[in-house]
Amino acid sequence: MKLKTILTALMFVITTAAVYSQPNLSLGIEGGLNLANVSITPSQTSNSRTGLIIGGVLDIGISNNIGVTGGLRYIMKGFQTTSQGVTFTDKLNYLEVPVLLKVKFPLTEVKPYVVGGPVLGIRVSASEEQSNGQQTADVDASNAYESIDFGLLFGGGLDFKIAAKTDLFIQAGYSFGLSNIYKQTTTVTVKNYGIQFTGGVKFRL
């Protein structure tokens, strides 16, 4: 069974279990930073690109300790390489749909949690900035990269109760791609990864 099929099935199972569990729902917004980079095979050195994360969050509480968190967010990814005095900065921007299992440790006003699960990324743009220190040019790189990216995200955070139906949250996580996003050659594999720091507010419905 192909990796994409497995991840799609996993997202469906998690979502279905949440929908049919008489859940408690919270909606919110989040924003933060993604310290993005890629793993390249055969091995090649690459530097990170710092990008923004912004989007909406949906929390589905199945029980006091178990839930599902997902949503839709815009995230900037990419990387930087240098060859023969020219710096190449590849800017890859995605719409992501995470479907993450959430394990909560309910205390009183502060609730620690851990999350993990699959993420579907839909590329919305791809460009490459080329600079030799004197001149800079931007070129379209859409033909070099796949439009779909599958990966996993693991992390943890804290929910802070600030009102009867309002929580603030902070979260840190590590995401890594499972699929090759580079399609110009079969001899080079490129996979996204990144360290993410986000925060936001959620409103219980």
Beta strands, then each sheet from edge to edge (+ up, - down):
strand 1: 24-41
strand 2: 47-61
strand 3: 66-83
strand 4: 86-104
strand 5: 110-131
strand 6: 136-140
strand 7: 148-163
strand 8: 166-177
strand 9: 189-204
sheet 1: 6+ 5- 4+ 3- 2+ 1- 9+ 8- 7+
end
